[in-house]
Amino acid sequence: MSTTAPSTRMTGIGRVLVIVYAVMALAATGRSFVQIVRRFDEAPLAYSLSALAAVVYILATLALVLARRRGWYTVAWIAIVFELTGVLVVGLLSILMPALFQHETVWSLFGRGYLFIPLVLPVFGIWWLRTHRPVDAGQPVGVAA
């Protein structure tokens, strides 16, 4: 039986956040796999961006789960900021230059095909990271630095 204090990171909204990231990772991975296997030659940019989104969601999911450690906390920040940047850039380009994205990606039109979850999710991820920093030596569990 463990005598260490339980982690408060993966309770409540933190658990929901990780579950939504995991669902997005599965959805983006499945979508990009099917797109690349069946029709990669039709839209290599769009389908490569869907695969990149899948990798980012997988990395963000793992990093959020392991973010109690400072290294993973940093990885989570990088992945989630990259995700937000990708959603904003691809979303804007898919509106301003639709010829680039004749086939939708996960992040096209700010994630419209995923009910705009790709646009909202990184905002919640950033909020979560800001309010749940890693536990440093001597700092009580659950206290933000």
TORKOL-4160 file (C-alpha; in steps of 0.2 Angstrom, whole numbers, padded with zeros to 4 digits, m for minus):
145
<pt num="1" X="0000" Y="0000" Z="0000"/>
<pt num="2" X="0007" Y="0017" Z="m0005"/>
<pt num="3" X="0010" Y="0030" Z="0009"/>
<pt num="4" X="0012" Y="0045" Z="m0003"/>
<pt num="5" X="m0001" Y="0058" Z="m0004"/>
<pt num="6" X="m0014" Y="0056" Z="m0018"/>
<pt num="7" X="m0012" Y="0067" Z="m0034"/>
<pt num="8" X="m0026" Y="0080" Z="m0035"/>
<pt num="9" X="m0021" Y="0083" Z="m0054"/>
<pt num="10" X="m0032" Y="0069" Z="m0061"/>
<pt num="11" X="m0048" Y="0072" Z="m0052"/>
<pt num="12" X="m0063" Y="0082" Z="m0058"/>
<pt num="13" X="m0060" Y="0094" Z="m0072"/>
<pt num="14" X="m0043" Y="0087" Z="m0074"/>
<pt num="15" X="m0049" Y="0070" Z="m0078"/>
<pt num="16" X="m0062" Y="0077" Z="m0090"/>
<pt num="17" X="m0048" Y="0087" Z="m0099"/>
<pt num="18" X="m0037" Y="0071" Z="m0101"/>
<pt num="19" X="m0052" Y="0061" Z="m0107"/>
<pt num="20" X="m0057" Y="0074" Z="m0120"/>
<pt num="21" X="m0039" Y="0075" Z="m0126"/>
<pt num="22" X="m0038" Y="0056" Z="m0127"/>
<pt num="23" X="m0054" Y="0055" Z="m0137"/>
<pt num="24" X="m0047" Y="0069" Z="m0149"/>
<pt num="25" X="m0031" Y="0059" Z="m0150"/>
<pt num="26" X="m0041" Y="0043" Z="m0156"/>
<pt num="27" X="m0052" Y="0053" Z="m0167"/>
<pt num="28" X="m0038" Y="0062" Z="m0176"/>
<pt num="29" X="m0027" Y="0047" Z="m0177"/>
<pt num="30" X="m0041" Y="0037" Z="m0185"/>
<pt num="31" X="m0046" Y="0050" Z="m0197"/>
<pt num="32" X="m0028" Y="0054" Z="m0203"/>
<pt num="33" X="m0025" Y="0035" Z="m0205"/>
<pt num="34" X="m0040" Y="0032" Z="m0216"/>
<pt num="35" X="m0036" Y="0048" Z="m0226"/>
<pt num="36" X="m0018" Y="0044" Z="m0228"/>
<pt num="37" X="m0021" Y="0026" Z="m0233"/>
<pt num="38" X="m0036" Y="0029" Z="m0245"/>
<pt num="39" X="m0033" Y="0046" Z="m0253"/>
<pt num="40" X="m0016" Y="0054" Z="m0248"/>
<pt num="41" X="m0013" Y="0059" Z="m0266"/>
<pt num="42" X="m0028" Y="0069" Z="m0267"/>
<pt num="43" X="m0023" Y="0081" Z="m0252"/>
<pt num="44" X="m0006" Y="0078" Z="m0245"/>
<pt num="45" X="m0005" Y="0094" Z="m0235"/>
<pt num="46" X="m0022" Y="0092" Z="m0227"/>
<pt num="47" X="m0020" Y="0074" Z="m0223"/>
<pt num="48" X="m0002" Y="0077" Z="m0216"/>
<pt num="49" X="m0009" Y="0091" Z="m0205"/>
<pt num="50" X="m0022" Y="0079" Z="m0198"/>
<pt num="51" X="m0008" Y="0067" Z="m0194"/>
<pt num="52" X="0001" Y="0081" Z="m0186"/>
<pt num="53" X="m0014" Y="0085" Z="m0176"/>
<pt num="54" X="m0016" Y="0067" Z="m0170"/>
<pt num="55" X="0003" Y="0067" Z="m0164"/>
<pt num="56" X="0000" Y="0083" Z="m0155"/>
<pt num="57" X="m0016" Y="0076" Z="m0146"/>
<pt num="58" X="m0007" Y="0060" Z="m0141"/>
<pt num="59" X="0008" Y="0070" Z="m0134"/>
<pt num="60" X="m0003" Y="0082" Z="m0125"/>
<pt num="61" X="m0013" Y="0068" Z="m0117"/>
<pt num="62" X="0002" Y="0059" Z="m0111"/>
<pt num="63" X="0010" Y="0076" Z="m0105"/>
<pt num="64" X="m0006" Y="0081" Z="m0095"/>
<pt num="65" X="m0006" Y="0064" Z="m0087"/>
<pt num="66" X="0012" Y="0065" Z="m0082"/>
<pt num="67" X="0013" Y="0084" Z="m0079"/>
<pt num="68" X="0017" Y="0082" Z="m0061"/>
<pt num="69" X="0035" Y="0081" Z="m0066"/>
<pt num="70" X="0042" Y="0097" Z="m0072"/>
<pt num="71" X="0049" Y="0090" Z="m0089"/>
<pt num="72" X="0032" Y="0083" Z="m0094"/>
<pt num="73" X="0024" Y="0100" Z="m0088"/>
<pt num="74" X="0035" Y="0109" Z="m0100"/>
<pt num="75" X="0030" Y="0096" Z="m0114"/>
<pt num="76" X="0012" Y="0099" Z="m0110"/>
<pt num="77" X="0014" Y="0118" Z="m0112"/>
<pt num="78" X="0023" Y="0116" Z="m0129"/>
<pt num="79" X="0010" Y="0103" Z="m0136"/>
<pt num="80" X="m0005" Y="0114" Z="m0131"/>
<pt num="81" X="0002" Y="0130" Z="m0137"/>
<pt num="82" X="0007" Y="0122" Z="m0153"/>
<pt num="83" X="m0011" Y="0115" Z="m0154"/>
<pt num="84" X="m0018" Y="0132" Z="m0151"/>
<pt num="85" X="m0007" Y="0140" Z="m0164"/>
<pt num="86" X="m0011" Y="0126" Z="m0177"/>
<pt num="87" X="m0030" Y="0128" Z="m0175"/>
<pt num="88" X="m0029" Y="0146" Z="m0177"/>
<pt num="89" X="m0017" Y="0146" Z="m0192"/>
<pt num="90" X="m0025" Y="0132" Z="m0201"/>
<pt num="91" X="m0042" Y="0138" Z="m0196"/>
<pt num="92" X="m0038" Y="0155" Z="m0203"/>
<pt num="93" X="m0030" Y="0149" Z="m0219"/>
<pt num="94" X="m0044" Y="0137" Z="m0222"/>
<pt num="95" X="m0056" Y="0152" Z="m0223"/>
<pt num="96" X="m0044" Y="0164" Z="m0232"/>
<pt num="97" X="m0036" Y="0152" Z="m0244"/>
<pt num="98" X="m0049" Y="0138" Z="m0246"/>
<pt num="99" X="m0040" Y="0131" Z="m0261"/>
<pt num="100" X="m0026" Y="0125" Z="m0249"/>
<pt num="101" X="m0039" Y="0114" Z="m0239"/>
<pt num="102" X="m0051" Y="0107" Z="m0252"/>
<pt num="103" X="m0051" Y="0092" Z="m0240"/>
<pt num="104" X="m0054" Y="0096" Z="m0222"/>
<pt num="105" X="m0041" Y="0093" Z="m0208"/>
<pt num="106" X="m0045" Y="0091" Z="m0190"/>
<pt num="107" X="m0041" Y="0110" Z="m0188"/>
<pt num="108" X="m0049" Y="0116" Z="m0203"/>
<pt num="109" X="m0062" Y="0130" Z="m0200"/>
<pt num="110" X="m0056" Y="0130" Z="m0182"/>
<pt num="111" X="m0061" Y="0112" Z="m0179"/>
<pt num="112" X="m0079" Y="0114" Z="m0186"/>
<pt num="113" X="m0080" Y="0096" Z="m0190"/>
<pt num="114" X="m0076" Y="0092" Z="m0172"/>
<pt num="115" X="m0089" Y="0104" Z="m0165"/>
<pt num="116" X="m0075" Y="0117" Z="m0162"/>
<pt num="117" X="m0068" Y="0107" Z="m0149"/>
<pt num="118" X="m0050" Y="0109" Z="m0156"/>
<pt num="119" X="m0052" Y="0128" Z="m0154"/>
<pt num="120" X="m0059" Y="0127" Z="m0136"/>
<pt num="121" X="m0049" Y="0113" Z="m0129"/>
<pt num="122" X="m0031" Y="0121" Z="m0129"/>
<pt num="123" X="m0039" Y="0136" Z="m0120"/>
<pt num="124" X="m0044" Y="0125" Z="m0106"/>
<pt num="125" X="m0028" Y="0115" Z="m0107"/>
<pt num="126" X="m0018" Y="0132" Z="m0104"/>
<pt num="127" X="m0030" Y="0136" Z="m0090"/>
<pt num="128" X="m0027" Y="0119" Z="m0082"/>
<pt num="129" X="m0008" Y="0121" Z="m0084"/>
<pt num="130" X="m0008" Y="0138" Z="m0076"/>
<pt num="131" X="m0018" Y="0133" Z="m0061"/>
<pt num="132" X="m0010" Y="0116" Z="m0058"/>
<pt num="133" X="0009" Y="0118" Z="m0059"/>
<pt num="134" X="0020" Y="0103" Z="m0054"/>
<pt num="135" X="0023" Y="0099" Z="m0036"/>
<pt num="136" X="0041" Y="0105" Z="m0030"/>
<pt num="137" X="0050" Y="0098" Z="m0016"/>
<pt num="138" X="0043" Y="0104" Z="0000"/>
<pt num="139" X="0027" Y="0111" Z="m0008"/>
<pt num="140" X="0010" Y="0103" Z="m0003"/>
<pt num="141" X="0001" Y="0093" Z="m0016"/>
<pt num="142" X="m0012" Y="0103" Z="m0026"/>
<pt num="143" X="m0004" Y="0120" Z="m0021"/>
<pt num="144" X="0000" Y="0131" Z="m0037"/>
<pt num="145" X="0018" Y="0139" Z="m0037"/>
